[in-house]
Each structure stands twice: as C-alpha cells, then as structure tokens.
Amino acid sequence: MTKTLILSIALIFYAFSSNAQTQYYTGTSDDDYIKAQLKWNTVAETVSGSYYFTSNPKRVYRISGTNYYTGVIEISEYFNGRLTGEGTLYKTLKKGRIVWSGDISNTDGSSSYMYLTRSR
C-alpha cells in the first residue's frame, strides 16, 4: 500500500513537471526594456517566472498566475516576496512573433503596461 502511494505521488509529480515548459521573452514595461522567462504548466494551467529591467538586472520581479483560457493569463507580480501588482496579459501574433501584453495595476495605485515578445 505504501509503495503504491509513493509511486502514485511520483507519477503525479512527473506529469506536472514534464508538462512545464520555459520560454524566454524580451519586451517593455512602461517603455523600460525588460527580459523575462515564463514557465508554463499545461496540466495545472499555471504560469510562473520572473522579469527584470535591463537597466537594473539585480532587481528581479517574480510572476505567478493562471492560464485557464487560451490567450489569456492572469498574473500577480512580486518583489522581495511582497505583492506589487496584478493584471491580465493577452496573447497576439505580430509579424511572426508571439506577444503577451496588458495592463498591470500596481499596489501603489499606479498602473503599467507590459509587453513581452518572442519568436514563434
């Protein structure tokens, strides 16, 4: 019984981790250049990752969210473990490139526009 339970847990973990795919993006946040990586888990319908401004690569923001609908991700962003913003990014195709873009509402009351792109 214990071996069966351990094997089942291992298979579930493998299924979730093997369906995760990391992709690398460049883009802007309010016209400042950023680099990002997003890890997609198609089984759990989640996305996680990080981004940083190229002008200050030591200041890394963490991203987590959901991808329940095709072409839409709901994200939360964090800095130093503290929530800094939430928003929705929408997927489009432009000139053969994948683009995720949308508004982020920041916890300080401001908003920013995020634009991420990569080749297909």
C-alpha positions as CSV (number, residue, x, y, z in Angstrom):
1,M,0.0,0.0,0.0
2,T,2.8,2.5,0.9
3,K,4.7,1.6,-2.2
4,T,1.6,2.2,-4.3
5,L,1.0,5.6,-2.7
6,I,4.6,6.7,-3.2
7,L,4.6,5.5,-6.8
8,S,1.3,7.4,-7.4
9,I,2.7,10.6,-5.9
10,A,5.9,10.3,-8.0
11,L,3.8,9.8,-11.2
12,I,1.7,12.8,-10.5
13,F,4.7,15.0,-9.8
14,Y,6.3,13.7,-13.0
15,A,3.2,14.5,-15.0
16,F,3.1,18.1,-13.7
17,S,6.8,18.7,-14.1
18,S,7.1,17.1,-17.5
19,N,4.4,19.4,-18.9
20,A,6.2,22.5,-17.8
21,Q,8.0,24.5,-20.5
22,T,10.1,27.6,-20.0
23,Q,10.1,30.3,-22.6
24,Y,12.2,33.5,-22.8
25,Y,10.9,36.9,-23.7
26,T,12.1,40.5,-24.2
27,G,9.9,43.5,-24.0
28,T,9.0,46.6,-22.1
29,S,7.2,47.7,-19.0
30,D,6.2,51.4,-19.4
31,D,8.8,51.8,-22.1
32,D,11.7,50.4,-20.0
33,Y,13.3,47.4,-21.5
34,I,12.8,44.1,-19.7
35,K,13.8,40.4,-20.1
36,A,11.5,37.7,-18.8
37,Q,11.2,34.0,-18.5
38,L,7.9,32.2,-18.1
39,K,7.4,28.6,-17.2
40,W,4.1,27.2,-18.5
41,N,2.5,24.2,-16.8
42,T,-0.3,23.0,-19.2
43,V,-1.7,20.4,-16.8
44,A,-2.1,22.8,-13.9
45,E,-2.9,25.7,-16.2
46,T,-0.4,27.9,-14.4
47,V,2.4,30.2,-15.3
48,S,5.4,31.3,-13.2
49,G,8.6,33.1,-13.8
50,S,10.4,36.3,-13.4
51,Y,11.5,39.5,-15.2
52,Y,14.0,42.3,-14.7
53,F,14.7,45.7,-16.2
54,T,17.8,45.6,-18.3
55,S,18.9,48.8,-16.7
56,N,18.9,47.2,-13.3
57,P,19.2,43.3,-13.6
58,K,19.6,42.8,-9.9
59,R,16.0,43.9,-9.2
60,V,14.1,40.8,-10.1
61,Y,10.3,40.6,-10.0
62,R,8.6,37.2,-9.6
63,I,5.5,36.4,-11.6
64,S,2.8,33.8,-10.9
65,G,-0.6,33.3,-12.4
66,T,-3.1,31.2,-14.3
67,N,-3.7,30.3,-17.9
68,Y,-7.3,29.0,-17.7
69,Y,-8.3,30.4,-21.1
70,T,-6.4,30.2,-24.3
71,G,-4.6,33.5,-25.0
72,V,-5.2,35.0,-21.5
73,I,-3.0,34.9,-18.4
74,E,-3.9,36.4,-15.1
75,I,-0.7,37.3,-13.3
76,S,0.5,38.6,-9.9
77,E,3.9,40.1,-9.6
78,Y,6.1,40.2,-6.5
79,F,9.3,41.9,-5.4
80,N,11.1,40.7,-2.3
81,G,8.1,38.4,-1.6
82,R,5.7,41.3,-1.5
83,L,2.8,41.7,-4.0
84,T,3.5,44.7,-6.2
85,G,0.9,44.3,-8.9
86,E,-1.8,42.2,-10.7
87,G,-3.1,42.2,-14.2
88,T,-4.1,40.4,-17.3
89,L,-2.0,39.8,-20.4
90,Y,-3.4,38.9,-23.7
91,K,-1.7,36.9,-26.5
92,T,-1.5,38.1,-30.0
93,L,0.7,37.3,-33.1
94,K,2.5,40.2,-34.7
95,K,4.9,39.7,-37.6
96,G,5.5,36.1,-36.8
97,R,6.2,36.8,-33.1
98,I,4.2,35.8,-30.0
99,V,3.2,38.8,-27.9
100,W,1.7,38.9,-24.4
101,S,0.6,42.4,-23.4
102,G,-1.7,44.1,-21.0
103,D,-2.1,46.5,-18.0
104,I,-0.8,45.8,-14.5
105,S,-2.4,47.5,-11.6
106,N,0.2,48.2,-9.0
107,T,-0.3,48.2,-5.3
108,D,0.7,51.8,-5.0
109,G,-2.3,52.9,-7.1
110,S,-0.4,53.3,-10.4
111,S,-0.6,51.1,-13.5
112,S,1.9,50.0,-16.0
113,Y,1.7,48.5,-19.5
114,M,3.7,45.2,-20.0
115,Y,4.7,44.0,-23.4
116,L,6.5,40.6,-23.8
117,T,7.5,39.1,-27.2
118,R,9.4,36.1,-28.5
119,S,9.8,34.3,-31.8
120,R,7.3,31.6,-32.7
